[in-house]
Amino acid sequence: MKIQHPGSLAEVVLPVTAGWRLLFVPSRVRELAVALGGSIMVPAMFAAPLLLAALVAAAITGNSFLWGSFWVLLALTVVAVILLAVGLMYVAASMMVRWVEFRPLGNPAQVVIARFLRSSTMAMADLQRVVVIERLSLGRRQSIKVVLHTGSEKVECEPGAFAPLTRVDAQALTDWLTEQLGGSQVAVERQTEVKRDFARPDGWWTPSHTAELWRVPVGEVDGIAAQRGVEIYRYTPRAAAMYSPATTATVYDPGRAYEVAEELRAERAAGQAADSTAAPGPADDDATDSR
């Protein structure tokens, strides 16, 4: 499993003349380019098989109706690309938050929220709560966002594609916000949302994969799963449903299985630390021999 190294808070927390800036989207051009690229790729991925089939059929048969169908599909794809591009660009330009500033330094009295084309200012007294939400899947971050709650609305601030904020430690960000807003009596919270809705059985783990993660023999997986409350799902694979209906496969809930892996790793580390502490050193051996 790839380890994600946390990013530096200094990359997203920038001192400016008026106060402190929390950066979500470093580059407007890059973010608009990502939106444009997505608007081209998504319709193309869905339309490509149909376009290819229509093109091959028209080229082989030379049928004018099939050629007409191909050109109609191509035109519809181009229209879909244009409409999706306009929609995504509009959403990015009007909704996405580029940065948030707390002004002035030391004792902020205002919050400035900058979007792509406009910015707005609210009094610090109107800001009731700030929540840092981190979504995890098997211990790996899927997304992070900062939500500003006022009396009448909430402003969701999410980092752009490949933005430094996607790598910043959530607790470090929460601590910084608490430090900045504590004097203004604004509550800062951290929330963690853990993904558990893995598709069963395709998204669940096989005994061999679970044993590898837990670093135990495959034969011990069932016992550990039963002891530690890992949900098990037994089913008949499609390949064996017709010829061997009695054949079953067992898979394990990845969410709880990952938590058990972390528990086992911590227990092994604690056991090794205890053994190293209990083992006598050379000085102890010499003292024992001298007695």
Disulfide bonds with the S-S distance in Angstrom:
none
